[in-house]
Amino acid sequence: MVSERFPAPVDLDLRLVQCFTVVAEHQHFGRAAEALHTTQPSLSRQIRRLEQQVGVRLLDRTTRGTRLSEAGEVFLPQAQGLLRAAVEAMARTRAAARPGSITIGYTKGLVITAAVRALRDRTPDAEVHTRLLAWNDSRGALLEHRVDAVVTRLPFPTDRLRVTVLYDEPRVLVVPRDHRLAGKESVTLDDIADEPIPHVRQSDPLLNAYWRLDPRPDGRPAPDGPLVEALEDKHELIAAGQAVAIGPPLDHATGLHPSLTTVPLHGVEPSQVVLATRTDDRSRLVTAFRKHAEALLTGTHRAGPIRTT
């Protein structure tokens, strides 16, 4: 009998598990092979090997693509959890070997220079790195230990995180330069009641609803706009006159498309710029950066005291 402390060996190749999750995401072997930079026959062989290791069929091929079998539906969330756990295990191990290193993430349009410089000046022995993150990657980057602290915008799920509000930031309307509302001192939601607002594919529902202001304060749904793959695609659509958007106050130096402009949006709650770290992270560098961020990254729109959750 194998003890619980020393379970029986499991022959499961994580590279094959990753291949499975990519096929499940794309529901098509050809597109998945392209995403993995391999060939379709090679990917098919890898999936067969995984199915042999697990002992069941995980995917069913149809004339319209590929779908998960019943067993595959059960295995997918477990597979994703295995990959997350492997990434976290490697990151924690590497971090333990580099206690004098910190990586600070930030999202587009936010400046962290003052706090980073202060940290480098006060801890000259430390390795201080910075990383620009995608607008919707803050939580994932923290929990996967790709970064140790993030300066970003709410909303996103904050469980397992310590989040401190640094300052409030107004939300603005993003329109083409030749739009009927361009150049106005401010606009309200009534001014854009019928303007289509894009959806970003695979966006977190919380983020999607927040930046579309959906539903509106009176309960009406936000007008539907085109479905786009990424933020850059959204800007192209707006520049072409097919939609407008609500966003943070970016300018052309911080990522706004050159054909677009912004107009202050009146009567809408501001967004919040926050510092987020892992709840269980007690490293001296994270603690030091938090102190510098709270002192120096207060922004020009800060309203009220710093709040921590």
Secondary structure, DSSP 8 states (H G I E B T S, - for coil): ---SSS-------HHHHHHHHHHHHHT-HHHHHHHTTS-HHHHHHHHHHHHHHHTS--EEEETTEEEE-HHHHHHHHHHHHHHHHHHHHHHHHHHHH-TTEEEEEEETT---HHHHHHHHHH-TTSEEEEEEE-TT-HHHHHHTTS-SEEEEES-S--TTEEEEEEEEE--EEEEETTSTTTT-S-B-GGGGTT--EEEETT--HHHHHHHHT-S-TTS----EEEEESSHHHHHHHHHTTS--EEE----TTTT--TTEEEEEBTTS--EEEEEEEETT---HHHHHHHHHHHHH---SS--S--EE-
